[in-house]
Amino acid sequence: MATGQMDLFGGVKLAEPEPTTTVKLGRKAVQIPLRKKRREAVNRLMEILEKLEGKDICIGSYDAGGRHFWLDNLKLQRLQLEWHPIRLKSDQNYIPGVIVLWGSKSAAVRIFTDYLVAVREQEYQGYWHYLLDFHNGFWQSPIDNFRSHYACLHITRFKD
């Protein structure tokens, strides 16, 4: 600077704040950074699915919106993965909108990642269960009125 004043932000890259989603329940409101949680959960899910590719799995779900067990113990043999939009290996911030799990005999399950908030692992008697949690606001105040407020998709990997 020609004026001789110090520049406080010269050479410092300012970061944009993480956008938050506001969820209201009555007079109370909460702002949740869903994009950060979603990014962490999707990255963890992608790691797990890449390990499971080519193996046999069973997949099931629980939906708290009245459609209980709409998918229960569907066996996907020789799991194959498909990412939408197409994944570039060099992109570190890649978050797929849809993950398609293909099995033999044209069996397929689509996972929409827009409300994915957590991926949990449980081991029970040698079987691995991967639980995917989807949240859509509160029961009375959903973010999307066409989806239930909570759903869980579970992927089971059996012993080798």
HELIX and SHEET records of a PDB file:
HELIX    1   1 LEU A   34  LEU A   52  1                                  19    
HELIX    2   2 SER A  104  SER A  106  5                                   3    
HELIX    3   3 THR A  113  TYR A  115  5                                   3    
SHEET    1   A 2 THR A  21  LEU A  25  0                                        
SHEET    2   A 2 LYS A  28  ILE A  32 -1                                        
SHEET    1   B 5 LEU A  74  LEU A  76  0                                        
SHEET    2   B 5 ILE A  57  ASP A  63 -1                                        
SHEET    3   B 5 TYR A 150  ARG A 157 -1                                        
SHEET    4   B 5 TYR A 127  HIS A 135 -1                                        
SHEET    5   B 5 LEU A 116  TYR A 124 -1                                        
SHEET    1   C 3 GLN A  80  HIS A  84  0                                        
SHEET    2   C 3 VAL A  98  TRP A 102 -1                                        
SHEET    3   C 3 ALA A 108  PHE A 112 -1                                        
END                                                                             
